[in-house]
């Protein structure tokens, strides 16, 4: 990654309680939830060489919820889905959770239906805090965010799946809404983030998974 956006820096700093820094711990509930996620990794291996734009899935309304993004926001998910049906569905909706966050940034609102559809509990709180930081800064986003090296771990009961992946924001920038100025900074190791999202099956929904916990390690060496 060559550059990162100022908004992302501010947003990460504002949600320190939810983030992993360096090799340290996460939130108070980190160890408890990790104990629930057991099993060998069954996610994707190395990212493919290239991937097409994926601001939204082929259908812009998975689960009946609109997660489409403007062409200026390109979220690429450079990974292969696991064979396990639940793990694959959880991985799909982890991607939709990320799309929902940036849809909220684009709409400048934490009340978009996609946020509530793909986030719950601490996951929902995380999404709202991230979006609010962009709103308070007067920023939207532009460019490409690449997500890769995804793996999954499933709980024995089949109702919880941890989806872990790297994110490269080197070509995704903040943009001032009032002036249209694109904000860029010098290259940094902090441009690489390692995410662990605990996805839980929605009780009454068919195939819908929601992000219940989000842990992020900034400057992740494993992603560089």
Backbone as CSV, one residue per row, in Angstrom:
resi,resn,N_x,N_y,N_z,CA_x,CA_y,CA_z,C_x,C_y,C_z
1,UNK,0.838,-1.172,0.000,0.000,0.000,0.000,0.878,1.229,0.000
2,UNK,0.492,2.246,-0.720,1.323,3.429,-0.823,0.824,4.594,0.023
3,UNK,-0.489,4.721,0.207,-1.038,5.872,0.919,-2.250,5.445,1.701
4,UNK,-2.661,6.278,2.650,-3.883,5.986,3.378,-4.664,7.273,3.568
5,UNK,-5.898,7.170,3.974,-6.728,8.342,4.132,-6.657,8.863,5.550
6,UNK,-6.784,10.177,5.703,-6.846,10.772,7.026,-8.075,10.319,7.799
7,UNK,-9.249,10.201,7.153,-10.435,9.755,7.882,-10.249,8.406,8.545
8,UNK,-9.601,7.459,7.876,-9.417,6.141,8.461,-8.572,6.242,9.718
9,UNK,-7.539,7.093,9.674,-6.692,7.279,10.836,-7.506,7.782,12.009
10,UNK,-8.340,8.768,11.756,-9.148,9.336,12.827,-10.143,8.335,13.358
11,UNK,-10.749,7.593,12.448,-11.758,6.628,12.865,-11.148,5.530,13.720
12,UNK,-9.971,5.057,13.333,-9.326,4.005,14.108,-8.931,4.511,15.476
13,UNK,-8.453,5.733,15.554,-8.047,6.292,16.838,-9.243,6.458,17.759
14,UNK,-10.378,6.808,17.182,-11.576,7.044,17.983,-12.196,5.766,18.508
15,UNK,-11.821,4.628,17.951,-12.425,3.372,18.388,-11.377,2.436,18.957
16,UNK,-10.454,3.006,19.714,-9.348,2.218,20.267,-9.840,1.063,21.126
17,UNK,-10.957,1.251,21.786,-11.475,0.195,22.657,-11.883,-1.036,21.882
18,UNK,-12.169,-0.865,20.608,-12.614,-1.988,19.800,-11.500,-2.573,18.939
19,UNK,-10.338,-1.935,18.969,-9.302,-2.342,18.049,-8.169,-3.096,18.731
20,UNK,-7.510,-3.952,17.968,-6.284,-4.580,18.413,-5.142,-3.716,17.914
21,UNK,-4.144,-3.447,18.748,-2.997,-2.670,18.308,-1.758,-3.525,18.445
22,UNK,-0.960,-3.540,17.366,0.239,-4.374,17.370,-0.137,-5.816,17.599
23,UNK,0.486,-6.441,18.585,0.195,-7.834,18.914,-0.569,-7.928,20.223
24,UNK,-1.118,-6.831,20.680,-1.800,-6.808,21.964,-3.190,-7.365,21.900
25,UNK,-3.941,-7.173,22.993,-5.283,-7.726,23.079,-6.305,-6.826,22.446
26,UNK,-7.572,-7.222,22.534,-8.648,-6.444,21.951,-9.554,-5.909,23.021
27,UNK,-10.866,-5.973,22.813,-11.816,-5.482,23.781,-11.912,-6.454,24.936
28,UNK,-12.664,-6.067,25.987,-12.790,-6.907,27.163,-13.386,-8.257,26.849
29,UNK,-14.151,-8.354,25.765,-14.828,-9.605,25.429,-14.051,-10.425,24.414
30,UNK,-12.849,-9.989,24.080,-12.061,-10.656,23.041,-11.832,-12.126,23.337
31,UNK,-11.244,-12.430,24.498,-10.895,-13.814,24.804,-12.116,-14.688,24.940
32,UNK,-13.174,-14.158,25.479,-14.397,-14.929,25.647,-14.953,-15.389,24.326
33,UNK,-14.987,-14.462,23.355,-15.556,-14.817,22.055,-14.631,-15.726,21.273
34,UNK,-13.320,-15.524,21.420,-12.395,-16.380,20.702,-12.491,-17.810,21.184
35,UNK,-12.855,-17.987,22.464,-13.007,-19.334,22.990,-14.169,-20.053,22.316
36,UNK,-15.152,-19.290,21.836,-16.325,-19.880,21.207,-16.040,-20.305,19.772
37,UNK,-15.017,-19.713,19.175,-14.697,-20.011,17.790,-13.626,-21.085,17.772
38,UNK,-14.005,-22.281,17.415,-13.052,-23.386,17.422,-13.052,-24.070,16.071
39,UNK,-11.952,-24.756,15.742,-11.880,-25.494,14.483,-10.763,-24.986,13.606
40,UNK,-10.371,-25.786,12.670,-9.275,-25.412,11.773,-9.737,-24.390,10.762
41,UNK,-8.780,-23.597,10.273,-9.092,-22.618,9.220,-9.572,-23.347,7.980
42,UNK,-10.632,-22.818,7.385,-11.112,-23.434,6.148,-11.436,-22.375,5.105
43,UNK,-10.784,-21.223,5.238,-11.074,-20.142,4.307,-10.161,-20.179,3.104
44,UNK,-10.014,-19.025,2.466,-9.244,-18.958,1.239,-7.761,-18.953,1.534
45,UNK,-6.981,-19.190,0.505,-5.527,-19.154,0.645,-5.047,-17.787,0.185
46,UNK,-4.060,-17.756,-0.733,-3.516,-16.488,-1.188,-4.486,-15.772,-2.117
47,UNK,-4.447,-14.424,-2.107,-5.350,-13.690,-2.995,-5.003,-13.935,-4.444
48,UNK,-5.993,-13.812,-5.287,-5.757,-13.961,-6.712,-4.969,-12.757,-7.216
49,UNK,-4.438,-12.885,-8.401,-3.611,-11.828,-8.962,-4.412,-10.575,-9.217
50,UNK,-5.648,-10.739,-9.654,-6.475,-9.580,-9.935,-7.920,-9.878,-9.615
51,UNK,-8.661,-8.823,-9.426,-10.086,-8.962,-9.135,-10.821,-7.776,-9.707
52,UNK,-12.022,-7.997,-10.150,-12.799,-6.921,-10.723,-13.434,-6.075,-9.641
53,UNK,-14.019,-4.937,-9.997,-14.675,-4.078,-9.030,-15.762,-4.843,-8.294
54,UNK,-15.870,-4.569,-6.994,-16.941,-5.224,-6.256,-17.497,-4.310,-5.190
55,UNK,-17.966,-3.144,-5.647,-18.634,-2.230,-4.739,-19.871,-2.878,-4.168
56,UNK,-20.441,-3.836,-4.867,-21.578,-4.606,-4.391,-21.560,-5.944,-5.100
57,UNK,-22.246,-6.947,-4.562,-22.298,-8.248,-5.217,-23.004,-8.133,-6.563
58,UNK,-23.050,-9.248,-7.285,-23.728,-9.251,-8.577,-25.149,-8.738,-8.413
59,UNK,-25.809,-9.194,-7.332,-27.123,-8.657,-6.997,-26.886,-7.580,-5.950
60,UNK,-27.362,-6.355,-6.213,-27.119,-5.258,-5.289,-27.909,-5.383,-3.992
61,UNK,-28.825,-6.343,-3.945,-29.653,-6.487,-2.749,-29.620,-7.906,-2.190
62,UNK,-28.463,-8.358,-1.693,-28.439,-9.669,-1.039,-29.287,-9.589,0.224
63,UNK,-30.001,-10.642,0.533,-30.887,-10.660,1.710,-31.940,-9.561,1.644
64,UNK,-32.191,-9.034,0.441,-33.205,-8.000,0.279,-32.756,-6.627,0.729
65,UNK,-31.472,-6.462,1.022,-30.949,-5.191,1.527,-29.978,-4.583,0.511
66,UNK,-30.136,-3.308,0.234,-29.286,-2.634,-0.745,-27.920,-2.327,-0.142
67,UNK,-26.860,-2.893,-0.700,-25.493,-2.597,-0.266,-24.682,-1.996,-1.409
68,UNK,-25.348,-1.478,-2.418,-24.648,-0.900,-3.566,-23.883,0.353,-3.147
69,UNK,-22.784,0.595,-3.836,-21.933,1.747,-3.560,-21.720,2.535,-4.849
70,UNK,-21.373,3.806,-4.714,-21.088,4.587,-5.928,-19.817,4.072,-6.599
71,UNK,-19.661,4.371,-7.878,-18.492,3.893,-8.618,-17.190,4.432,-8.038
72,UNK,-17.261,5.539,-7.330,-16.053,6.132,-6.744,-15.539,5.335,-5.550
73,UNK,-16.389,4.455,-4.999,-15.985,3.592,-3.890,-15.934,2.158,-4.382
74,UNK,-14.733,1.614,-4.484,-14.562,0.261,-4.992,-13.994,-0.635,-3.890
75,UNK,-14.831,-1.513,-3.363,-14.398,-2.482,-2.363,-14.161,-3.813,-3.062
76,UNK,-12.916,-4.252,-3.080,-12.536,-5.495,-3.734,-12.308,-6.570,-2.673
77,UNK,-12.930,-7.723,-2.860,-12.752,-8.857,-1.955,-12.044,-9.954,-2.733
78,UNK,-10.737,-9.976,-2.571,-9.845,-10.815,-3.357,-9.636,-12.144,-2.638
79,UNK,-10.700,-12.929,-2.547,-10.589,-14.178,-1.817,-11.503,-15.253,-2.398
80,UNK,-11.224,-16.494,-2.036,-12.051,-17.634,-2.444,-12.901,-18.069,-1.258
81,UNK,-14.121,-18.473,-1.540,-15.007,-18.912,-0.468,-14.709,-20.358,-0.059
82,UNK,-14.859,-20.668,1.231,-14.647,-22.044,1.693,-15.773,-22.945,1.212
83,UNK,-15.542,-24.261,1.280,-16.550,-25.213,0.836,-17.725,-25.316,1.803
84,UNK,-17.452,-25.146,3.089,-18.517,-25.236,4.085,-19.575,-24.161,3.830
85,UNK,-20.831,-24.566,3.794,-21.927,-23.666,3.443,-22.064,-22.507,4.421
86,UNK,-22.031,-22.800,5.718,-22.163,-21.741,6.715,-20.988,-20.778,6.679
87,UNK,-19.784,-21.328,6.563,-18.601,-20.477,6.520,-18.620,-19.573,5.292
88,UNK,-19.069,-20.113,4.171,-19.147,-19.326,2.941,-20.162,-18.199,3.077
89,UNK,-21.309,-18.509,3.691,-22.349,-17.494,3.881,-21.878,-16.406,4.844
90,UNK,-21.175,-16.818,5.901,-20.660,-15.853,6.865,-19.626,-14.947,6.217
91,UNK,-18.787,-15.523,5.348,-17.781,-14.735,4.650,-18.438,-13.729,3.705
92,UNK,-19.459,-14.155,3.006,-20.192,-13.248,2.114,-20.750,-12.060,2.891
93,UNK,-21.337,-12.356,4.052,-21.979,-11.290,4.814,-20.979,-10.453,5.604
94,UNK,-19.784,-10.969,5.842,-18.726,-10.129,6.405,-18.347,-9.064,5.378
95,UNK,-18.311,-9.475,4.105,-18.055,-8.516,3.032,-19.195,-7.507,2.938
96,UNK,-20.425,-7.988,3.087,-21.576,-7.082,3.041,-21.563,-6.108,4.214
97,UNK,-21.049,-6.552,5.359,-20.913,-5.676,6.526,-19.956,-4.530,6.214
98,UNK,-18.851,-4.840,5.556,-17.914,-3.791,5.169,-18.538,-2.852,4.149
99,UNK,-19.285,-3.426,3.209,-19.973,-2.582,2.228,-20.981,-1.672,2.931
100,UNK,-21.677,-2.213,3.927,-22.689,-1.434,4.645,-22.057,-0.231,5.336
101,UNK,-20.864,-0.423,5.905,-20.175,0.684,6.563,-19.891,1.804,5.564
102,UNK,-19.355,1.436,4.414,-18.998,2.480,3.449,-20.204,3.020,2.696
103,UNK,-21.279,2.257,2.679,-22.536,2.811,2.167,-23.018,3.904,3.137
104,UNK,-22.854,3.638,4.443,-23.201,4.646,5.440,-22.347,5.894,5.305
105,UNK,-21.068,5.703,5.002,-20.173,6.840,4.774,-20.648,7.640,3.569
106,UNK,-21.003,6.943,2.500,-21.484,7.609,1.293,-22.794,8.349,1.553
107,UNK,-23.697,7.717,2.300,-24.999,8.328,2.594,-24.914,9.322,3.738
108,UNK,-23.747,9.349,4.437,-23.569,10.205,5.611,-24.657,9.941,6.649
109,UNK,-24.868,8.651,6.908,-25.917,8.253,7.854,-25.605,6.900,8.480
110,UNK,-25.937,6.772,9.769,-25.795,5.488,10.455,-27.122,4.733,10.476
111,UNK,-28.112,5.276,9.799,-29.446,4.689,9.840,-29.826,3.941,8.567
112,UNK,-28.870,3.741,7.675,-29.162,2.985,6.464,-29.518,1.546,6.839
113,UNK,-30.455,0.950,6.118,-30.936,-0.394,6.441,-29.825,-1.439,6.449
114,UNK,-28.810,-1.253,5.607,-27.731,-2.231,5.510,-26.949,-2.344,6.809
115,UNK,-26.818,-1.247,7.551,-26.073,-1.254,8.808,-26.728,-2.187,9.814
116,UNK,-28.048,-2.049,9.962,-28.778,-2.883,10.916,-28.910,-4.319,10.437
117,UNK,-28.893,-4.503,9.122,-29.045,-5.850,8.579,-27.798,-6.692,8.828
118,UNK,-26.623,-6.089,8.670,-25.388,-6.867,8.753,-24.570,-6.629,10.019
119,UNK,-25.084,-5.824,10.926,-24.398,-5.592,12.188,-25.326,-5.787,13.359
120,UNK,-24.795,-6.300,14.472,-25.572,-6.473,15.686,-24.641,-6.328,16.881
121,UNK,-25.160,-5.889,18.021,-24.346,-5.775,19.225,-23.135,-4.880,19.022
122,UNK,-21.962,-5.377,19.431,-20.731,-4.597,19.294,-20.377,-4.328,17.832
123,UNK,-20.774,-5.237,16.945,-20.519,-5.034,15.526,-21.278,-3.834,14.996
124,UNK,-22.525,-3.708,15.404,-23.350,-2.573,15.001,-22.772,-1.277,15.565
125,UNK,-22.338,-1.335,16.820,-21.732,-0.160,17.452,-20.461,0.257,16.709
126,UNK,-19.633,-0.707,16.369,-18.397,-0.438,15.627,-18.709,0.286,14.320
127,UNK,-19.679,-0.234,13.574,-20.030,0.365,12.284,-20.480,1.814,12.453
128,UNK,-21.305,2.070,13.448,-21.828,3.427,13.664,-20.728,4.394,14.074
129,UNK,-19.802,3.931,14.923,-18.688,4.792,15.339,-17.819,5.152,14.142
130,UNK,-17.517,4.153,13.297,-16.701,4.413,12.114,-17.372,5.438,11.194
131,UNK,-18.645,5.231,10.924,-19.376,6.142,10.030,-19.439,7.548,10.617
132,UNK,-19.703,7.636,11.926,-19.806,8.952,12.562,-18.506,9.736,12.498
133,UNK,-17.356,9.054,12.530,-16.074,9.752,12.420,-15.931,10.408,11.044
134,UNK,-16.365,9.711,10.021,-16.334,10.291,8.670,-17.303,11.477,8.581
135,UNK,-18.474,11.309,9.167,-19.474,12.377,9.125,-18.969,13.619,9.849
136,UNK,-18.413,13.431,11.052,-17.912,14.565,11.836,-16.763,15.269,11.124
137,UNK,-15.965,14.522,10.381,-14.859,15.128,9.653,-15.282,15.818,8.376
138,UNK,-16.516,15.560,7.944,-16.993,16.146,6.692,-16.406,15.450,5.481
139,UNK,-16.167,14.124,5.631,-15.507,13.363,4.575,-16.402,12.268,3.995
140,UNK,-16.145,11.948,2.758,-16.630,10.720,2.160,-15.387,9.949,1.708
141,UNK,-15.578,8.817,1.064,-14.431,8.028,0.633,-14.379,7.893,-0.875
142,UNK,-13.176,7.670,-1.389,-13.013,7.459,-2.822,-11.791,6.579,-3.065
143,UNK,-11.864,5.739,-4.090,-10.746,4.864,-4.408,-11.061,3.393,-4.178
144,UNK,-10.023,2.604,-3.975,-10.168,1.154,-3.863,-9.643,0.634,-2.529
145,UNK,-10.477,-0.129,-1.827,-10.069,-0.868,-0.628,-9.997,-2.342,-1.017
146,UNK,-8.844,-2.954,-0.808,-8.666,-4.354,-1.168,-8.641,-5.224,0.079
147,UNK,-9.433,-6.302,0.054,-9.521,-7.233,1.167,-9.059,-8.601,0.679
148,UNK,-8.192,-9.281,1.433,-7.558,-10.503,0.933,-7.115,-11.392,2.097
149,UNK,-6.570,-12.577,1.745,-6.096,-13.564,2.716,-7.156,-13.895,3.769
150,UNK,-8.347,-14.167,3.302,-9.444,-14.468,4.228,-9.420,-15.914,4.697
151,UNK,-9.706,-16.125,5.969,-9.848,-17.454,6.551,-11.082,-17.464,7.444
152,UNK,-11.586,-18.641,7.745,-12.732,-18.748,8.646,-12.480,-19.825,9.693
153,UNK,-13.114,-19.655,10.843,-13.132,-20.676,11.886,-14.568,-20.776,12.381
154,UNK,-15.114,-21.981,12.401,-16.512,-22.167,12.775,-16.653,-22.750,14.169
155,UNK,-17.633,-22.266,14.906,-17.938,-22.814,16.223,-18.628,-24.164,16.056
156,UNK,-18.484,-25.060,17.015,-19.092,-26.393,16.925,-20.610,-26.368,16.714
157,UNK,-21.293,-25.367,17.293,-22.758,-25.324,17.168,-23.229,-24.821,15.815
158,UNK,-22.294,-24.349,14.986,-22.654,-23.898,13.646,-23.314,-22.543,13.576
159,UNK,-23.424,-21.852,14.701,-24.109,-20.561,14.731,-23.158,-19.372,14.786
160,UNK,-21.866,-19.630,14.797,-20.890,-18.557,14.888,-19.676,-18.895,14.030
161,UNK,-19.236,-17.927,13.250,-18.066,-18.108,12.380,-17.187,-16.870,12.483
162,UNK,-15.907,-17.073,12.758,-14.958,-15.967,12.751,-14.380,-15.833,11.351
163,UNK,-14.537,-14.660,10.771,-13.980,-14.373,9.447,-12.818,-13.404,9.630
164,UNK,-11.632,-13.832,9.237,-10.439,-12.997,9.383,-9.880,-12.665,8.004
165,UNK,-9.391,-11.448,7.835,-8.851,-11.048,6.541,-7.973,-9.811,6.677
166,UNK,-7.188,-9.567,5.651,-6.347,-8.372,5.577,-7.065,-7.302,4.753
167,UNK,-6.723,-6.054,5.019,-7.255,-4.944,4.224,-6.117,-4.004,3.853
168,UNK,-6.112,-3.595,2.605,-5.119,-2.672,2.084,-5.853,-1.408,1.642
169,UNK,-5.602,-0.286,2.333,-6.301,0.965,2.025,-5.401,1.965,1.302
170,UNK,-4.301,1.468,0.709,-3.340,2.355,0.068,-3.890,3.188,-1.067
171,UNK,-4.982,2.711,-1.669,-5.564,3.454,-2.783,-6.992,3.899,-2.471
172,UNK,-7.301,3.973,-1.186,-8.617,4.446,-0.753,-8.414,5.702,0.096
173,UNK,-9.015,6.800,-0.346,-8.739,8.089,0.270,-9.989,8.759,0.825
174,UNK,-9.747,9.693,1.728,-10.833,10.542,2.194,-11.013,11.693,1.223
175,UNK,-12.214,12.194,1.152,-12.502,13.307,0.246,-13.398,14.302,0.965
176,UNK,-12.982,15.555,1.021,-13.764,16.585,1.689,-15.042,16.853,0.904
177,UNK,-16.154,16.772,1.597,-17.440,16.972,0.928,-17.614,18.411,0.435
178,UNK,-17.143,19.365,1.219,-17.344,20.772,0.859,-16.469,21.222,-0.307
179,UNK,-15.233,20.759,-0.319,-14.288,21.245,-1.332,-14.008,20.252,-2.443
180,UNK,-14.277,18.965,-2.188,-13.963,17.938,-3.169,-12.501,17.531,-3.140
181,UNK,-11.745,18.083,-2.189,-10.316,17.776,-2.090,-10.097,16.350,-1.603
182,UNK,-9.231,15.611,-2.286,-8.895,14.244,-1.887,-7.709,14.312,-0.927
183,UNK,-7.848,13.659,0.221,-6.832,13.703,1.265,-5.879,12.517,1.155
184,UNK,-4.604,12.813,1.037,-3.600,11.760,0.915,-2.467,12.024,1.904
185,UNK,-1.864,10.951,2.410,-0.730,11.081,3.310,0.398,10.178,2.825
186,UNK,1.533,10.241,3.504,2.683,9.436,3.121,2.406,7.958,3.378
187,UNK,3.066,7.076,2.646,2.910,5.634,2.859,3.242,5.266,4.304
188,UNK,2.509,4.286,4.824,2.710,3.877,6.211,2.344,2.417,6.383
189,UNK,3.002,1.761,7.329,2.679,0.370,7.643,1.264,0.263,8.185
190,UNK,0.748,1.371,8.728,-0.602,1.367,9.284,-1.668,1.242,8.200
191,UNK,-1.252,1.334,6.955,-2.184,1.164,5.845,-2.704,-0.264,5.778
192,UNK,-2.002,-1.183,6.418,-2.402,-2.588,6.391,-3.131,-2.957,7.687
193,UNK,-4.348,-3.439,7.561,-5.106,-3.848,8.734,-5.489,-5.312,8.669
194,UNK,-5.517,-5.943,9.847,-5.938,-7.342,9.935,-7.218,-7.388,10.751
195,UNK,-8.288,-7.848,10.128,-9.609,-7.867,10.743,-9.998,-9.270,11.205
196,UNK,-10.655,-9.330,12.350,-11.326,-10.545,12.790,-12.760,-10.146,13.131
197,UNK,-13.690,-10.681,12.365,-15.102,-10.348,12.570,-15.847,-11.620,12.964
198,UNK,-16.500,-11.590,14.119,-17.288,-12.721,14.569,-18.690,-12.578,13.992
199,UNK,-19.033,-13.474,13.078,-20.338,-13.452,12.424,-21.269,-14.451,13.106
200,UNK,-22.484,-14.031,13.383,-23.466,-14.912,14.015,-24.680,-15.059,13.108
201,UNK,-25.247,-16.242,13.119,-26.407,-16.518,12.266,-27.631,-15.792,12.815
202,UNK,-28.348,-15.097,11.934,-29.559,-14.398,12.340,-30.631,-15.434,12.654
203,UNK,-31.212,-15.397,13.857,-32.126,-16.447,14.325,-33.271,-16.795,13.384
204,UNK,-33.922,-15.762,12.833,-35.106,-16.026,12.016,-34.886,-15.790,10.524
205,UNK,-33.660,-15.462,10.151,-33.399,-15.194,8.740,-32.801,-16.393,8.040
206,UNK,-33.087,-16.543,6.793,-32.558,-17.654,6.013,-31.209,-17.269,5.408
207,UNK,-30.153,-17.790,6.008,-28.822,-17.561,5.464,-28.200,-16.218,5.780
208,UNK,-28.839,-15.392,6.624,-28.292,-14.082,6.962,-27.365,-14.199,8.170
209,UNK,-26.171,-13.611,8.049,-25.198,-13.584,9.126,-24.886,-12.136,9.470
210,UNK,-24.694,-11.863,10.762,-24.432,-10.501,11.209,-23.109,-10.409,11.965
211,UNK,-22.430,-9.290,11.827,-21.178,-9.048,12.543,-21.510,-8.674,13.983
212,UNK,-21.059,-9.491,14.936,-21.361,-9.223,16.343,-20.160,-8.661,17.096
213,UNK,-18.953,-8.934,16.601,-17.727,-8.417,17.208,-16.758,-8.063,16.087
214,UNK,-15.984,-7.005,16.286,-14.983,-6.607,15.296,-13.682,-6.275,16.020
215,UNK,-12.605,-6.933,15.610,-11.285,-6.658,16.164,-10.353,-6.317,15.004
216,UNK,-9.548,-5.267,15.175,-8.676,-4.825,14.089,-7.262,-4.600,14.613
217,UNK,-6.303,-5.166,13.923,-4.893,-4.932,14.218,-4.338,-4.040,13.123
218,UNK,-3.887,-2.853,13.498,-3.329,-1.941,12.507,-1.837,-2.194,12.333
219,UNK,-1.331,-1.860,11.161,0.079,-2.090,10.876,0.444,-3.557,10.912
220,UNK,-0.483,-4.403,10.490,-0.301,-5.859,10.583,0.776,-6.351,9.623
221,UNK,1.844,-6.931,10.172,2.929,-7.430,9.343,2.489,-8.576,8.443
222,UNK,1.558,-9.386,8.928,1.081,-10.538,8.156,0.382,-10.107,6.863
223,UNK,0.017,-8.859,6.771,-0.719,-8.370,5.608,0.150,-7.594,4.631
224,UNK,1.411,-7.380,4.991,2.287,-6.572,4.148,3.088,-7.410,3.167
